[in-house]
Structure formats: structure tokens, C-alpha cells
Amino acid sequence: MKTVSSGLINHKKKWDKSAVGFVAPYLVFCLAFMIYPTFMAIAGSFAEWDMVTNSFTQFIGFDNYVRLFQDPRFWQSVGNSFIYFIVQIPTSILGGMFVASLLNRKFKGRNIFRGLFFLPVVVGSVVVAILWKWLLQTSNGLVNYLLECMGIEGVAWLTSTSMAMISISLVKAWMDIGYYTVIFLAAYQGISKDYIEAAQIDGASGWQIFFRIKLPLLNPTIIFCIMMATIWAFQIFNEPYIMTTGGPQGSSTTMVLYLYQQGFISHDMSYASTIGVVVGILIVLISILENKIFKRDVE
């Protein structure tokens, strides 16, 4: 027994040593690109940062945070981010759920349609943003051209303060529908057909089957999608930067885009670090709140 035990202990020690080699690359990456930048951002928010010497020059305490909470442009960016949150998340998740329910049925060419709906995700956000920037042009855009052909007046999709953020949100939702379609398609296929067949035998309609059988079983997937979408929503940058550059009049400037403007256009890295810290705290708080709200449903 002693021999066996010591052999197991030695084997465990060897495994621990060999595991270090596999974990080390990720730890180095995490330290260099996540932990260190986070530490520098927090430290930079309390000090003046000289970009020429790449060093802190003066400790200023909470001055940046006081300035931030008194900055109307920052609060405008917070409002824009919440508009995106309210418009994009329900549209993309519900759209993905609906498309997945259609693609879960058997019909000719089903795999082709599955690939087509996922195509925007593969293409990437930059290409999608450039494409929709052209399609949504007020005077020469294809969308307004089609509306005018139907006798409907064209819309200032990206040049109106009331429509710019909504348009960007819908474009991002269009792109993300393919991603959520794949997730919900996997969830649909995980539902046992026995439940569906039993309900059909009892005379349940399609709506009853969906709301009383499928939807409760999809609940963990829906919660996962909402929590991930929330984190991504407050990090959106590519679409507003490419499509409107935050305009008109800051109506589509998100928090991360405002961070970029302060750090790389105004060259105020200290203030940009403060914005980054606040955005990070906001994401953590909302994630904790959602986790508490959804915890009972997941269990």
C-alpha cells in the first residue's frame, strides 16, 4: 500500500510540473495583456500621464473621477450605450431564437440557409460596418432608394441625432443574429423529441409547445446570451467609429469610443484611464445584478 501511495504522489508531482509548461503561455499572455494594463489603467486614473516619457508625472487623487462625473459628454455616452443595450440585445437574441426555430425544421436547402445567416459573423464587424454605412447613406444609400421606390420618404439613418444610435444598434443586431442562431439551434436540438411528441398527442398547439415546453428548456441558454450580450454591449466600438465617428453631435458616441477620443485624439491618457476604470466597474456591477436576477431561474 505504501508503494502504491508513494507512486501516486510522485505521479501527481510530475503532472503538476508538466502542466506548468501548458499553462505558462496563457499566464504570460494574461499578465502582459490583461493584468498589467488593468493595473496601469487604475494607477493612471489617479495621476497625470506624460505620453512622451510614458510615465506618471503627478499624483492627482480623485480629480479625474470628479471631472468625469461632471462631464456632460461622458453622461451622453452612457445614455448612448444604454440605448444600444435596449435596442440591440432584445432584437438580436429574439431574432436569433426565431431564426433558429425556423432552421431547426427539416426543409430543402436548410444547411445553405444556416451558412447564410452565420455569414455576417464570419465576415467581421469592420466589413459589416462599412457595408451598412454605404447602404444607409441618406442621398445615395440603397435602403432609402428602395423606400423611395415604394413612395416612402428616405430616412436620415446616420445623420440624424435621433436615428444614428438606433441605426447602429440595428446593424449590430443584424450581425449578431447569426451568432445567436447557432447557439439557440444547438439548444433546440438538445430538447428531447419525446416531450414534443407527448404534447402533440395531448393536442397541444405549436404556441403551447413553444411557451410551455421549449421556452422553459431554453431558459439557461437565454440567460447566457443576455449576460454575454450585456458585457459586449458596453464594449462596442467598431460600428459607431466606422459608421458615424460618434456623430452627429455625439449622439452615437459610446463609452468606449469616448475613451478612445480622450486617449488617442485629445491625448489625455489619464482621463481615458479613468473612463476605462468606470466602464469596467459598470460592467461588473451589471453582471453581478444580472447574475442575482437570473440565478434562481438557472437553478
C-alpha atoms as one frame of an Amber mdcrd trajectory, in Angstrom:
protein
   0.000   0.000   0.000   2.836   2.382   0.815   4.445   1.716  -2.559   1.210
   2.405  -4.409   0.565   5.594  -2.435   4.059   6.974  -2.997   3.774   6.143
  -6.693   0.563   8.118  -6.946   2.103  11.045  -5.088   5.155  11.061  -7.364
   2.926  10.849 -10.424   0.938  13.837  -9.177   4.101  15.881  -8.669   5.313
  15.090 -12.188   1.904  16.040 -13.622   1.975  19.383 -11.802   5.384  20.198
 -13.227   4.449  19.257 -16.757   1.211  21.252 -16.540   3.175  24.440 -15.934
   4.510  24.316 -19.477   0.989  24.208 -20.893  -0.385  26.922 -18.634   2.626
  29.261 -18.848   1.863  30.773 -22.303  -1.639  31.749 -21.204  -0.362  33.125
 -17.889   2.226  35.248 -19.702  -0.424  36.476 -22.148  -2.847  37.208 -19.307
  -0.187  39.080 -17.339   1.046  41.118 -20.317  -2.269  41.998 -21.955  -4.837
  41.863 -19.136  -3.462  42.192 -15.608  -0.679  44.701 -16.326  -2.832  47.037
 -18.494  -5.610  46.898 -15.889  -3.185  47.824 -13.121  -1.707  50.651 -15.219
  -5.178  51.979 -16.064  -6.183  52.077 -12.398  -2.900  53.725 -11.409  -3.113
  56.125 -14.350  -6.550  57.327 -13.315  -5.046  58.791 -10.130  -2.082  60.537
 -11.777  -1.092  62.724 -14.694   0.372  60.651 -17.521   3.073  62.044 -19.809
   2.753  60.260 -23.170   6.195  61.460 -24.306   8.083  59.819 -21.450   5.352
  57.186 -20.881   5.431  57.804 -17.145   3.354  59.247 -14.323   4.306  62.831
 -13.505   1.987  63.935 -10.705  -0.448  62.293  -8.296  -3.854  63.995  -8.560
  -6.049  61.752  -6.423  -9.722  61.629  -7.393  -9.636  64.746  -9.599 -10.260
  62.725 -12.761 -13.245  60.975 -11.201 -14.762  64.297 -10.089 -14.203  65.659
 -13.586 -15.731  62.542 -15.135 -18.961  62.678 -13.142 -19.308  66.363 -14.033
 -18.649  65.747 -17.741 -21.884  66.019 -19.803 -20.250  64.293 -22.774 -19.487
  61.260 -20.644 -23.102  61.037 -19.472 -24.203  61.389 -23.080 -22.008  58.414
 -23.972 -23.524  56.446 -21.073 -27.004  57.218 -22.396 -25.986  56.178 -25.910
 -24.599  52.893 -24.584 -27.877  52.179 -22.803 -29.846  52.973 -25.978 -27.691
  50.411 -27.745 -28.245  47.992 -24.857 -32.045  48.374 -25.002 -32.335  48.134
 -28.805 -29.629  45.667 -29.784 -29.859  42.935 -27.163 -33.588  42.074 -27.416
 -33.526  42.370 -31.214 -30.509  40.116 -31.706 -31.431  37.475 -29.121 -35.112
  37.227 -30.080 -34.129  37.300 -33.749 -31.620  34.509 -33.219 -34.182  32.452
 -31.322 -36.768  32.903 -34.097 -34.366  32.100 -36.941 -33.059  29.060 -35.054
 -36.615  27.745 -34.653 -37.083  28.011 -38.431 -33.737  26.428 -39.272 -34.383
  23.599 -36.820 -37.105  22.299 -39.120 -36.393  19.937 -41.990 -36.618  21.520
 -45.438 -34.631  21.532 -48.646 -31.532  23.741 -48.562 -31.555  24.054 -44.765
 -27.762  23.887 -44.437 -27.339  26.629 -47.045 -29.580  28.983 -45.069 -27.722
  28.137 -41.876 -24.482  29.206 -43.518 -26.020  32.395 -44.924 -27.316  33.537
 -41.546 -23.910  32.939 -39.944 -22.044  34.722 -42.760 -22.131  38.233 -41.176
 -20.380  36.842 -38.089 -17.615  35.330 -40.217 -17.169  38.473 -42.316 -16.404
  40.609 -39.266 -17.651  43.842 -37.744 -15.425  46.206 -39.747 -16.606  44.918
 -43.126 -20.232  44.860 -41.963 -19.983  48.441 -40.672 -18.503  49.706 -43.954
 -21.184  47.882 -45.945 -24.071  49.277 -43.917 -22.558  52.760 -43.879 -22.919
  52.722 -47.667 -26.387  51.124 -47.603 -27.722  53.679 -45.096 -26.457  56.826
 -46.805 -29.165  59.480 -46.857 -28.882  60.514 -50.503 -27.244  57.585 -52.307
 -27.964  54.659 -49.992 -29.704  51.551 -51.250 -32.123  51.427 -48.295 -33.501
  54.923 -48.927 -33.635  54.215 -52.662 -35.872  51.199 -52.024 -38.049  53.227
 -49.647 -38.478  55.976 -52.234 -39.420  53.374 -54.852 -42.286  52.383 -52.544
 -43.329  56.017 -52.094 -41.824  56.347 -48.612 -39.627  59.316 -47.762 -35.985
  58.475 -47.090 -34.669  58.461 -43.518 -31.515  60.164 -42.232 -30.279  56.922
 -40.715 -26.768  58.022 -39.748 -27.004  61.820 -39.916 -29.915  62.331 -37.521
 -29.280  62.697 -33.792 -32.392  60.657 -33.060 -31.657  57.813 -35.500 -27.863
  57.351 -35.536 -27.551  55.208 -32.392 -30.687  53.223 -33.188 -29.410  52.511
 -36.714 -26.051  51.314 -35.387 -27.832  49.125 -32.828 -29.974  47.505 -35.526
 -26.946  46.906 -37.755 -25.121  45.183 -34.887 -28.261  43.183 -34.110 -28.424
  42.068 -37.750 -24.837  40.889 -37.471 -25.275  39.095 -34.133 -28.459  37.257
 -35.106 -26.300  34.668 -36.874 -24.240  34.094 -33.728 -27.276  33.612 -31.502
 -28.916  31.454 -34.167 -26.101  28.912 -33.814 -26.387  28.919 -30.013 -30.163
  28.524 -29.993 -30.030  25.939 -32.759 -27.818  23.791 -30.550 -30.227  24.359
 -27.656 -33.244  23.387 -29.768 -31.517  20.196 -30.875 -30.834  19.364 -27.231
 -34.554  19.260 -26.435 -35.833  15.688 -26.345 -38.364  14.910 -29.063 -40.290
  12.812 -26.550 -41.575  15.982 -24.864 -42.770  17.420 -28.178 -44.418  14.203
 -29.316 -46.181  13.729 -25.973 -47.538  17.281 -26.123 -48.739  16.787 -29.705
 -50.548  13.609 -28.690 -52.290  15.594 -25.929 -53.456  18.086 -28.569 -51.119
  20.984 -27.719 -50.770  23.693 -30.364 -47.460  24.952 -31.712 -47.608  28.056
 -29.492 -48.376  25.960 -26.412 -45.469  23.643 -27.173 -43.140  26.610 -27.551
 -44.160  28.550 -24.429 -44.741  25.601 -22.102 -42.029  23.170 -23.203 -39.363
  24.747 -25.387 -39.075  28.157 -23.728 -38.505  26.824 -20.168 -35.860  24.433
 -21.505 -34.230  27.304 -23.427 -34.085  29.468 -20.302 -30.411  28.728 -19.395
 -29.374  29.494 -22.982 -31.325  32.759 -22.977 -29.696  33.816 -19.709 -26.226
  33.004 -21.045 -26.887  35.054 -24.190 -28.198  38.028 -22.205 -25.194  38.082
 -19.874 -22.671  37.816 -22.709 -24.539  40.416 -24.780 -24.513  42.809 -21.817
 -20.742  42.604 -21.488 -20.267  43.119 -25.225 -22.823  45.950 -25.360 -20.752
  48.250 -23.186 -17.610  47.478 -25.189 -18.961  48.358 -28.638 -16.509  50.437
 -30.646 -16.070  49.395 -34.294 -19.567  50.128 -35.587 -20.032  53.675 -34.191
 -16.433  54.584 -35.002 -16.663  53.454 -38.632 -20.258  54.410 -39.403 -20.573
  57.818 -37.693 -17.321  58.516 -35.784 -19.579  59.180 -32.811 -21.684  61.840
 -34.535 -23.766  63.717 -35.223 -23.186  65.917 -32.158 -22.030  62.953 -30.105
 -25.372  61.158 -30.478 -23.670  57.837 -31.268 -20.577  58.173 -29.084 -20.421
  55.151 -26.792 -18.376  54.970 -23.599 -15.528  53.052 -25.226 -15.496  55.400
 -28.221 -15.378  58.375 -25.846 -12.462  56.691 -24.075 -10.676  56.389 -27.423
 -11.343  60.038 -28.267  -9.931  61.236 -24.963  -6.906  58.958 -25.042  -5.810
  58.988 -28.681  -7.294  62.199 -30.096  -7.151  64.552 -27.105  -4.051  62.694
 -25.806  -5.389  62.706 -22.249  -4.447  59.185 -21.224  -5.050  59.840 -17.545
  -8.672  60.808 -18.171  -9.094  57.926 -20.633  -7.852  55.530 -17.946 -10.488
  56.893 -15.591 -13.205  56.244 -18.169 -11.895  52.712 -18.642 -11.979  52.006
 -14.907 -15.553  53.302 -14.581 -16.704  51.301 -17.618 -15.109  48.171 -16.156
 -16.798  48.720 -12.784 -20.132  49.333 -14.516 -19.864  46.071 -16.470 -19.001
  44.129 -13.306 -21.920  45.651 -11.359 -24.446  44.959 -14.120 -23.116  41.409
 -14.500 -23.486  40.796 -10.750 -27.015  42.223 -10.826 -27.989  40.022 -13.759
 -26.414  37.001 -12.098 -28.516  37.545  -8.971 -31.685  38.089 -11.011 -31.167
  35.006 -13.163 -29.603  32.734 -10.531 -32.937  31.325  -9.383 -34.039  30.648
 -12.966 -30.827  28.798 -13.801 -31.170  26.590 -10.733
